[in-house]
Amino acid sequence: MTYTGYFTRLEPRQHELFGVDLGQGIARRTLLLGVLTFALWDGLVFLAIGFPSVKWLTLYMLPPVVVTVLGAQPSKRCDRRAVLATWVIGAHYQVWGHRPVICGGRVVAHRSEWIPRPARWERHAPALTRNFGPKLAGRLVGGTDAEAVPPAGPVVELAHTVRLYGPDHMVKIAARRGRKGKRT
């Protein structure tokens, strides 16, 4: 039985903040996510609208609260990630695509080997058509790029030769190696 699952769920908690007792405490990762989300969102809304008034208070408060509360929960797909991480990874995949790993990362994949945008967005095509209309959805989903067509080369013919080496042949090879080792 392994205990690594239990150890990954242990989180430091903040029990007191500026002299205010928080009871059982807030997970520090959630607190940090909330502070960053509020600062970023409220800064952008402040630049767009200005100083918050009572009628704009919901716009200032609700999106960061939703992102913090839902995004800090553990993901059901991958128990080591938070939901916010899966949102970010999913958005990155939909916008920029997935760079394939070739030879363990030793070979950099050409842009033509990435999964093209139409292949990534085809399952979202009905929703895009409903929300944006067929013209804009067609532009988002369709359209092949010049780089999206993979380079084609000549056909590579493979000629296989099968050999079966028995134990008598392996003994001869071992004997030859043994003699070479004595000479040097």
Protein Blocks (a to p, Z undefined) as FASTA:
>chain_A
ZZklmmmmpccddfbgghiaehjopafklmmmmmmmmmmmmmmmmmmnopcdfklmmmmm
mmmmmmmmmmmpccfklmkbcfklmmmmmmmmmmnopaddeehhlaccdfklpccfklmm
mmmmmmmmmmnojklmmmmmgopdfklpccdddddddddddddddfklmmmmmmmmmmmm
mmZZ
